[in-house]
Amino acid sequence: MPASLVLVVFIIALAFCYDFLNGANDRANAIATVTATKALTPMNALILASIFNVAGACISTRVAETIGKGIVSPEGITLVIIAAGITGAVIWTFICTASGIPISVSHSLVGGLLGAGILAGGSGMINWHILNNRVFLAIVLGPFGGFIAGAILFSIVSWVLFLLFRNIPDTSTESVFKKLQIISASFMAFSHGMNDAQNAMGVITIALLTGGLIPQFTVPLWVKLGCGIMMGMGTFFFGWRVMKTLGWKLTRLEPKHGFSAETGAAVAVVLMSLRGMPASTTHVIASSVIGGTFFQSLRRIRWTEVEKMVIAWVITIPLAAIIGGIAYLLMDIFL
């Protein structure tokens, strides 16, 4: 078997491992609030998220193109760079997932590819224009958009409740919002499929292209389905710790908060996905959760958990880049 084919297979295995961890960390975001408010059981929420996640991944591949062709220049990218980049993302994501820290798995991959690309050929290997206008801009817009969307939607929900349901018992309105949360959780899972689920798809597709196994950058159906299945397995086996942080530790959630946070976050993520911006669903949904409770009561927000998440977000790209760079140096020696 040619060495290049072996390396492609190795990259595919790493990418599936990455998606497994993505499911354990990022995709838990889509069902954290709906399980925290008991609108759905964890198993039903997982099944629902799996279906809509794959559906979202099949709708658009703009983010996959950004990851596959937009970070490292396609003219200079090699299989070793791809392998080192995904290795950096896998190691950093595993560390954070094992610690129950919600991070941006998307930005872990960006950091890994960034570090490997720079070590391979210097800063000239990086598409800084795309990085600035899609990745770094998304880091700013994601949390801001999630916070604003969550705050606006919760304000609207509170206003509607006051005008139309003020004489109705809280238990009745809570039941209504639990049903609405099923829709909002589905929307959130769909938006995750349009964005985060495409990271590994982009890596596998560029590896297939670089290895000469496909003629152009088009994500094969088996790649979409394989990534979707691995993400579902990751959420099922290891997603509970991250779900606990977002659904229980970050703030005290009620069904109306969960509905507002999921819907607001999903809208923000879909808009960024259509522009090919690899957004962090973790950033967006967490900010949306905070926005949905911020103007009601600051005391509902557990600021120590917010601080931990912010620190993890800030250091993700630099540390993943360092790990990716080290992985490249080692692989360049032995491969």
C-alpha positions, -999 to 999 in steps of 0.1 A, spaced: 0 0 0 15 34 -10 26 56 19 3 84 8 -27 61 10 -17 49 45 -15 86 56 -49 93 41 -64 64 61 -46 77 92 -61 112 87 -96 97 82 -92 78 114 -81 109 133 -109 129 118 -135 104 130 -118 105 164 -121 143 163 -158 140 154 -163 116 183 -148 142 206 -167 170 188 -199 151 197 -188 147 233 -180 184 236 -197 206 210 -228 187 200 -237 183 236 -245 220 233 -275 213 211 -293 192 237 -279 206 270 -307 230 277 -335 207 265 -324 180 289 -317 204 318 -353 216 317 -366 180 312 -383 188 280 -368 156 266 -351 126 281 -313 125 273 -319 95 249 -347 111 230 -327 143 228 -297 124 214 -318 107 187 -334 140 177 -300 158 176 -285 130 155 -312 132 128 -311 170 125 -274 172 128 -269 150 97 -297 169 79 -279 202 85 -246 188 73 -262 178 40 -277 213 34 -245 233 30 -207 226 29 -195 262 30 -178 257 64 -162 225 52 -146 245 23 -133 271 47 -117 245 69 -104 224 41 -91 251 17 -92 283 37 -67 279 66 -36 265 49 -30 274 13 -42 246 -10 -11 250 -31 12 243 -1 -8 219 20 5 183 24 -9 152 41 16 156 69 3 191 76 -33 179 76 -24 149 99 -5 172 123 -33 198 124 -60 172 132 -37 157 159 -34 191 176 -72 195 176 -78 159 189 -54 162 218 -66 196 230 -103 187 226 -97 154 246 -81 173 274 -110 198 277 -137 172 272 -122 149 299 -123 180 322 -159 188 313 -149 222 299 -170 234 269 -146 247 243 -147 256 206 -139 223 189 -139 243 156 -112 266 168 -92 237 181 -90 224 145 -82 259 132 -54 262 158 -40 228 149 -39 235 112 -25 270 119 4 257 140 12 229 116 11 252 85 34 278 101 59 252 112 58 237 77 64 268 56 61 299 77 33 325 79 31 326 41 14 292 42 -16 307 59 -46 323 42 -47 353 66 -74 371 47 -98 342 51 -87 336 86 -93 372 96 -126 376 78 -142 343 86 -125 326 116 -114 355 138 -145 376 130 -166 346 140 -149 345 173 -161 380 180 -195 378 163 -205 344 177 -207 353 215 -220 388 207 -247 375 184 -257 347 208 -260 370 237 -281 396 218 -303 370 203 -309 352 236 -317 385 253 -341 397 226 -359 364 224 -363 361 261 -376 396 263 -402 388 237 -411 356 254 -415 374 288 -436 402 271 -459 376 255 -462 357 287 -472 388 306 -498 399 280 -514 366 271 -507 342 299 -506 362 331 -537 346 345 -526 311 335 -507 289 361 -470 287 356 -472 249 353 -493 253 321 -470 278 305 -440 256 314 -456 227 297 -461 248 265 -424 259 265 -412 223 270 -430 214 238 -416 244 220 -381 234 232 -383 203 212 -386 225 181 -358 248 192 -335 219 201 -341 205 166 -332 238 151 -301 241 172 -290 206 162 -296 215 125 -275 246 128 -247 226 144 -248 203 114 -244 232 91 -214 244 110 -194 223 134 -202 190 119 -184 201 87 -150 205 103 -139 169 100 -157 167 66 -134 195 54 -103 177 67 -112 143 52 -121 159 18 -89 179 15 -69 148 25 -87 128 -2 -80 156 -27 -44 160 -17 -39 122 -19 -53 121 -54 -83 100 -45 -109 126 -56 -107 151 -86 -122 181 -68 -132 194 -34 -166 178 -30 -176 162 3 -186 126 -4 -219 113 11 -201 86 31 -180 113 48 -211 132 58 -228 101 72 -196 88 89 -190 121 106 -226 123 118 -225 88 133 -192 94 151 -206 126 166 -237 109 178 -216 82 195 -194 109 212 -224 127 226 -239 95 239 -208 81 256 -190 112 268 -212 143 263 -228 143 297 -202 163 316 -203 192 291 -241 191 290 -240 194 328 -219 225 326 -241 243 300 -274 230 312 -270 231 350 -239 249 361 -239 280 340 -272 294 351 -305 282 365 -327 273 335 -364 272 330 -381 260 298 -386 296 286 -349 303 291 -340 271 272 -363 279 243 -349 314 240 -313 304 242 -316 275 217 -336 295 191 -313 326 194 -282 305 192 -295 285 162 -303 317 142 -269 331 149 -251 299 139 -271 294 107 -264 330 95 -226 325 101 -227 290 84 -242 305 52 -212 328 51 -188 299 55 -177 311 90 -167 283 114 -185 295 144 -183 280 179 -216 266 189 -202 265 224 -195 303 223 -229 310 208 -252 288 229 -234 297 262 -236 334 254 -273 329 244 -280 312 278 -264 341 296 -282 367 274 -315 350 282 -311 355 319 -288 385 321 -316 412 322 -338 391 345 -313 386 373 -275 386 373 -276 364 404 -290 336 383 -257 334 364 -228 314 380 -199 337 371 -172 312 381 -183 288 354 -184 317 329 -149 326 338 -136 291 332 -153 289 298 -139 323 287 -104 313 297 -107 280 277 -120 300 247 -91 324 248 -64 298 250 -79 272 226 -64 284 193 -29 292 207 -25 259 226 -40 238 198 -16 256 174 14 247 196 3 211 198 -3 210 161 32 225 154 49 199 177 30 171 160 42 184 126 78 184 137 75 149 150 57 136 120 81 153 96 109 134 112 93 99 112 70 100 81 
